[in-house]
C-alpha cells in the first residue's frame, strides 16, 4: 500500500507539472499555443517513457545501476549519421532537409548496428559484459570519427550538425511523433510476454537459469527492445545521455524495491517530471538560451559521479 501511495504522489506531481506547462501564460491565443504545447508535451512523455523503460530493462539485464543503454554506442552512432550526411552530401541534401528520411536513416542505422552487434556476440555465447565493452569501444570510435568530420566541414554546416547534438522538444514533427508512438507501442507489446521474468532476471544469470528461465533467449529479445526504444527516442528529439541513469536510480531510492511493476512505473513518472520540469526551466528561466539536454546531462553527470563515489565507499 505504501508503494501505491508513492506512485500516486508522483502521478499527481506529474499531472500538476503537465498542467502548468500547458496552461500557464496563455492569454487569448488558445487555438495557436495549446496545440503546439500539446505536441511538445506528447513528445516529452513519449521520449521520457521510452528512455526510462529501456534503462530499467538494460540495468536489469546487466545487474548494474550505473550503466545506461548509451554505453552500446547508439548516441554516438546517431551523431555519426548526422555528421556523415552533412560531410558527404552537404546540409542541403534531402537526408537533412526531409525530416522523415533523416528519421528513418537514423533509426535504421542504430537498429541495424545494434542487431549486428547482438548477433555477432550473443549468438557466439559471449558474456554480456563483452558486449558492453565492445559497444563502449565502438561508441568511442564513432564519436572520434564524428569529431574528425566536424573539423573538416564548413562552419556554417557545422551549426546544422550542432543542432542535432542536443535534444530539443521545440520543433517536433507531428508525423514523426505519431510514427514513434506506433513503433514504441509495438515494442511494448513485444515486451509483455517477457515481463514476468524481469524480477528473476534481476537476480543474475546463475539464479535465473536455476529457476528455469530461458535466460539467453530472453536477454537477446530484451536487448532488441532496448535498442529500438533508444533509437526511436534519439531520432525523434536527439540524445539525452544521463536521463535514464538519473531517473531509474531515483526510482530505486524512492521506492526501495526491485519489483518491476512499480520500478518501471516510478521511473517513467520521474522521467516525465524531470523533462517537463526541465523544459519549464529552459523556457521560463533561461528563455531558450540553453537546451534541456544540457540541464539533464549536467544534473545527471553530477549524480553519476555521486553514484561512483558511493559504490567506491561500499567496496
VEXDREN-2710 file (C-alpha; in Angstrom, 1 decimal):
% VEXDREN-2710
k/r/px/py/pz
1/UNK/0.0/0.0/0.0
2/UNK/2.9/2.3/0.8
3/UNK/4.3/1.8/-2.7
4/UNK/0.9/2.7/-4.3
5/UNK/0.8/5.9/-2.3
6/UNK/4.3/6.9/-3.6
7/UNK/3.3/6.1/-7.2
8/UNK/0.1/8.1/-6.7
9/UNK/2.1/11.0/-5.3
10/UNK/4.4/11.1/-8.3
11/UNK/1.5/10.8/-10.7
12/UNK/-0.2/13.8/-9.1
13/UNK/3.1/15.8/-9.3
14/UNK/3.5/14.8/-13.0
15/UNK/-0.1/15.9/-13.8
16/UNK/0.4/19.2/-12.0
17/UNK/3.6/20.0/-13.9
18/UNK/1.9/19.0/-17.2
19/UNK/-1.0/21.3/-16.4
20/UNK/1.4/24.2/-15.5
21/UNK/3.3/23.6/-18.7
22/UNK/0.2/23.5/-20.9
23/UNK/-2.0/26.3/-19.5
24/UNK/0.2/28.9/-17.9
25/UNK/1.0/32.1/-19.8
26/UNK/-1.9/31.6/-22.3
27/UNK/-3.8/34.8/-22.9
28/UNK/-6.1/34.7/-25.9
29/UNK/-4.3/32.6/-28.4
30/UNK/-5.5/29.2/-27.3
31/UNK/-6.0/27.9/-30.8
32/UNK/-2.4/28.5/-31.7
33/UNK/-0.5/28.0/-28.4
34/UNK/-2.3/25.0/-26.9
35/UNK/-1.9/22.6/-29.9
36/UNK/1.9/23.4/-30.2
37/UNK/2.3/22.8/-26.5
38/UNK/0.3/19.6/-26.7
39/UNK/2.6/18.2/-29.4
40/UNK/5.7/19.2/-27.3
41/UNK/4.2/17.6/-24.2
42/UNK/3.4/14.4/-26.1
43/UNK/7.0/14.2/-27.3
44/UNK/8.2/14.7/-23.8
45/UNK/6.0/11.9/-22.4
46/UNK/6.9/9.5/-25.2
47/UNK/10.6/10.2/-25.1
48/UNK/10.7/10.1/-21.3
49/UNK/8.8/6.9/-21.1
50/UNK/10.9/5.2/-23.7
51/UNK/14.2/6.2/-22.1
52/UNK/13.2/5.3/-18.6
53/UNK/11.6/2.0/-19.7
54/UNK/14.6/0.9/-21.7
55/UNK/17.0/1.9/-19.0
56/UNK/15.2/-0.2/-16.4
57/UNK/15.4/-3.2/-18.7
58/UNK/19.0/-2.6/-19.5
59/UNK/20.1/-2.2/-15.9
60/UNK/18.2/-5.4/-15.0
61/UNK/20.0/-7.3/-17.7
62/UNK/23.4/-6.0/-16.7
63/UNK/22.6/-6.1/-12.9
64/UNK/24.4/-2.8/-12.7
65/UNK/22.8/0.6/-11.7
66/UNK/25.4/2.8/-13.2
67/UNK/25.1/1.6/-16.8
68/UNK/22.7/3.0/-19.4
69/UNK/21.9/1.9/-23.0
70/UNK/24.1/4.7/-24.3
71/UNK/27.1/2.6/-23.4
72/UNK/26.2/0.5/-26.5
73/UNK/27.2/3.4/-28.7
74/UNK/23.8/4.3/-30.0
75/UNK/24.1/8.1/-29.3
76/UNK/27.5/8.1/-31.0
77/UNK/26.0/6.3/-34.0
78/UNK/23.2/8.9/-34.2
79/UNK/25.7/11.7/-34.2
80/UNK/27.9/9.9/-36.8
81/UNK/24.9/9.6/-39.1
82/UNK/24.0/13.2/-38.8
83/UNK/27.6/14.4/-39.3
84/UNK/28.3/11.9/-42.1
85/UNK/25.3/13.0/-44.1
86/UNK/26.5/16.7/-43.9
87/UNK/30.1/15.7/-44.6
88/UNK/29.3/13.6/-47.7
89/UNK/26.3/15.4/-49.2
90/UNK/26.1/18.8/-47.5
91/UNK/23.5/20.4/-45.3
92/UNK/21.2/20.9/-48.3
93/UNK/20.9/17.2/-49.0
94/UNK/17.5/15.6/-49.0
95/UNK/18.5/13.4/-46.0
96/UNK/19.0/16.6/-43.9
97/UNK/16.1/18.6/-45.3
98/UNK/13.5/15.9/-45.2
99/UNK/12.8/15.1/-41.6
100/UNK/11.2/11.7/-42.4
101/UNK/14.1/10.5/-44.4
102/UNK/16.5/11.7/-41.7
103/UNK/14.4/9.9/-39.1
104/UNK/14.4/6.6/-40.9
105/UNK/18.0/6.8/-41.7
106/UNK/19.0/7.4/-38.1
107/UNK/16.7/4.8/-36.6
108/UNK/17.7/2.3/-39.3
109/UNK/21.4/2.8/-38.7
110/UNK/21.1/2.5/-34.9
111/UNK/18.9/-0.6/-35.0
112/UNK/21.0/-2.4/-37.7
113/UNK/24.2/-1.6/-35.7
114/UNK/22.6/-3.0/-32.5
115/UNK/21.3/-6.1/-34.2
116/UNK/24.6/-6.9/-35.8
117/UNK/26.4/-6.3/-32.5
118/UNK/24.0/-8.6/-30.6
119/UNK/24.1/-11.3/-33.3
120/UNK/27.9/-11.2/-33.5
121/UNK/28.5/-11.5/-29.8
122/UNK/25.4/-13.1/-28.1
123/UNK/25.0/-15.8/-30.8
124/UNK/28.5/-16.9/-30.0
125/UNK/27.7/-17.3/-26.4
126/UNK/29.8/-14.4/-25.2
127/UNK/29.3/-12.7/-21.9
128/UNK/27.1/-9.7/-21.7
129/UNK/30.0/-7.6/-20.4
130/UNK/32.0/-8.3/-23.5
131/UNK/29.0/-6.8/-25.4
132/UNK/29.2/-3.7/-23.3
133/UNK/32.9/-3.4/-23.7
134/UNK/32.7/-3.7/-27.5
135/UNK/29.8/-1.2/-27.6
136/UNK/31.8/1.2/-25.5
137/UNK/34.8/0.9/-27.8
138/UNK/32.7/1.3/-31.0
139/UNK/30.9/4.3/-29.4
140/UNK/34.2/6.0/-28.8
141/UNK/35.3/5.2/-32.3
142/UNK/32.1/6.7/-33.8
143/UNK/32.4/9.8/-31.6
144/UNK/36.0/10.3/-32.7
145/UNK/35.1/9.8/-36.3
146/UNK/32.3/12.4/-36.0
147/UNK/34.6/14.9/-34.4
148/UNK/37.1/14.4/-37.2
149/UNK/34.4/15.1/-39.8
150/UNK/33.1/18.1/-37.9
151/UNK/36.5/19.7/-38.0
152/UNK/36.6/19.4/-41.8
153/UNK/33.1/20.6/-42.7
154/UNK/32.2/24.2/-43.3
155/UNK/31.5/26.2/-40.1
156/UNK/28.0/27.1/-41.3
157/UNK/27.2/23.4/-41.9
158/UNK/28.7/22.5/-38.5
159/UNK/25.9/24.7/-37.0
160/UNK/23.4/22.3/-38.6
161/UNK/25.2/19.3/-37.0
162/UNK/25.5/21.1/-33.7
163/UNK/21.7/21.5/-33.6
164/UNK/21.4/17.7/-33.7
165/UNK/23.8/17.1/-30.9
166/UNK/21.4/18.3/-28.2
167/UNK/17.9/17.1/-27.5
168/UNK/15.1/19.6/-28.3
169/UNK/11.3/19.4/-28.0
170/UNK/10.7/22.8/-29.6
171/UNK/10.2/21.7/-33.3
172/UNK/8.9/18.1/-33.1
173/UNK/7.4/16.8/-36.3
174/UNK/3.9/15.7/-35.7
175/UNK/4.1/12.8/-38.3
176/UNK/7.3/11.5/-36.7
177/UNK/5.7/11.7/-33.3
178/UNK/2.8/9.6/-34.4
179/UNK/5.2/7.1/-36.0
180/UNK/7.3/7.0/-32.9
181/UNK/4.3/6.2/-30.7
182/UNK/3.3/3.3/-33.0
183/UNK/6.8/1.8/-33.0
184/UNK/7.2/2.2/-29.2
185/UNK/3.8/0.7/-28.8
186/UNK/4.7/-2.3/-30.8
187/UNK/8.0/-2.7/-28.8
188/UNK/6.0/-2.6/-25.6
189/UNK/3.6/-5.3/-26.9
190/UNK/6.7/-7.4/-27.9
191/UNK/8.0/-6.9/-24.3
192/UNK/4.8/-8.0/-22.5
193/UNK/5.5/-11.8/-22.6
194/UNK/8.9/-11.3/-21.0
195/UNK/7.7/-9.0/-18.2
196/UNK/7.0/-11.9/-15.9
197/UNK/10.7/-12.9/-16.0
198/UNK/12.1/-9.5/-15.1
199/UNK/12.2/-9.9/-11.3
200/UNK/14.0/-13.2/-11.6
201/UNK/16.4/-11.9/-14.3
202/UNK/17.5/-9.1/-11.9
203/UNK/18.9/-11.8/-9.6
204/UNK/21.6/-12.6/-12.2
205/UNK/22.2/-15.2/-14.8
206/UNK/23.0/-18.2/-12.5
207/UNK/19.9/-17.7/-10.3
208/UNK/17.7/-17.1/-13.3
209/UNK/18.9/-20.3/-15.1
210/UNK/18.5/-22.3/-11.9
211/UNK/14.9/-21.1/-11.6
212/UNK/14.1/-22.3/-15.1
213/UNK/14.3/-19.0/-17.0
214/UNK/15.4/-19.3/-20.7
215/UNK/18.0/-16.6/-20.0
216/UNK/19.9/-16.3/-23.3
217/UNK/16.8/-16.1/-25.4
218/UNK/15.1/-13.5/-23.1
219/UNK/18.2/-11.4/-23.0
220/UNK/18.5/-11.2/-26.8
221/UNK/14.8/-10.2/-27.1
222/UNK/15.1/-7.6/-24.4
223/UNK/18.2/-6.0/-25.9
224/UNK/16.5/-5.7/-29.2
225/UNK/13.6/-3.9/-27.4
226/UNK/16.1/-1.6/-25.7
227/UNK/17.8/-0.8/-29.0
228/UNK/14.5/0.0/-30.7
229/UNK/13.3/2.3/-27.9
230/UNK/16.5/4.2/-27.6
231/UNK/16.9/4.6/-31.3
232/UNK/13.4/5.9/-31.8
233/UNK/13.6/8.4/-28.9
234/UNK/17.0/9.6/-30.0
235/UNK/16.0/10.1/-33.6
236/UNK/12.8/11.9/-32.5
237/UNK/14.4/14.6/-30.3
238/UNK/18.1/14.0/-30.0
239/UNK/20.4/12.3/-27.4
240/UNK/19.7/12.7/-23.7
241/UNK/22.6/10.7/-22.3
242/UNK/22.1/10.8/-18.5
243/UNK/18.3/10.9/-18.2
244/UNK/17.9/7.2/-17.8
245/UNK/20.6/6.9/-15.3
246/UNK/19.2/9.7/-13.2
247/UNK/15.5/8.7/-13.2
248/UNK/16.0/5.0/-12.7
249/UNK/18.4/5.4/-9.7
250/UNK/16.0/8.0/-8.2
251/UNK/13.2/5.4/-8.6
252/UNK/15.3/2.8/-6.8
253/UNK/16.0/5.2/-3.9
254/UNK/12.4/6.4/-3.7
255/UNK/10.6/3.0/-3.6
256/UNK/13.3/0.7/-2.3
257/UNK/12.1/-2.3/-4.3
258/UNK/13.1/-4.4/-7.3
259/UNK/9.6/-5.3/-8.3
260/UNK/9.4/-4.2/-11.9
261/UNK/5.7/-3.4/-11.8
262/UNK/6.5/-0.5/-9.6
263/UNK/10.0/0.3/-10.7
264/UNK/9.0/0.8/-14.3
265/UNK/6.1/3.0/-13.4
266/UNK/8.0/5.2/-11.0
267/UNK/11.0/5.5/-13.4
268/UNK/8.6/6.7/-16.2
269/UNK/7.0/9.2/-13.8
270/UNK/10.3/10.5/-12.7
271/UNK/11.4/10.8/-16.3
272/UNK/8.3/12.8/-17.2
273/UNK/8.7/15.1/-14.2
274/UNK/12.4/15.7/-15.0
275/UNK/11.7/16.5/-18.6
276/UNK/8.6/18.7/-18.0
277/UNK/10.3/20.5/-15.1
278/UNK/13.5/20.9/-17.2
279/UNK/11.6/22.3/-20.2
280/UNK/9.8/24.8/-17.9
281/UNK/13.1/26.0/-16.6
282/UNK/14.5/26.2/-20.2
283/UNK/11.5/28.3/-21.4
284/UNK/10.6/30.4/-18.3
285/UNK/14.0/30.9/-16.6
286/UNK/16.7/30.7/-19.3
287/UNK/14.3/31.9/-22.1
288/UNK/15.5/29.3/-24.5
289/UNK/19.2/30.3/-24.1
290/UNK/20.1/26.6/-23.4
291/UNK/18.6/23.2/-24.1
292/UNK/17.0/20.7/-21.8
293/UNK/19.7/18.0/-22.6
294/UNK/22.3/20.4/-21.2
295/UNK/20.4/20.6/-17.9
296/UNK/19.7/16.9/-17.7
297/UNK/23.2/15.9/-18.6
298/UNK/24.6/18.4/-16.0
299/UNK/22.5/17.1/-13.2
300/UNK/22.8/13.5/-14.4
301/UNK/26.6/13.8/-14.6
302/UNK/26.9/15.1/-11.1
303/UNK/24.6/12.2/-9.9
304/UNK/26.7/9.7/-11.8
305/UNK/29.9/10.9/-10.0
306/UNK/28.0/10.6/-6.7
307/UNK/27.0/7.0/-7.6
308/UNK/30.6/6.1/-8.4
309/UNK/31.8/7.6/-5.1
310/UNK/29.0/5.8/-3.3
311/UNK/29.9/2.4/-4.8
312/UNK/33.6/3.0/-4.1
313/UNK/32.8/3.6/-0.4
314/UNK/30.7/0.4/-0.4
315/UNK/33.7/-1.6/-1.5
END
